[in-house]
Amino acid sequence: MKKEVLIKFGKQVSKERHKRGLSQEKLASLAGVHRTYIGMIERAEKNITLENIQKIAKALQIPLRELFND
């Protein structure tokens, strides 16, 4: 069973990515992570590290806290 926090986080990443018109591949490139990693995060398949959360927030050009909003 997927943990609720991973599901919420993945949905927020997806929401912010779509708001900016970015593909998963483009966001991955901007964040410096593998292209499949973003999809795995959005599907709550990965327990993401704090370092990668920071990379994604920076790539989305948003404060870190925005990725934790409900």
PyMOL commands that set and color helices and strands:
alter all, ss='L'
color gray80, all
select helices_A, chain A and resi 4-19+24-31+35-42+50-60+64-68
alter helices_A, ss='H'
color red, helices_A
deselect
rebuild
show_as cartoon
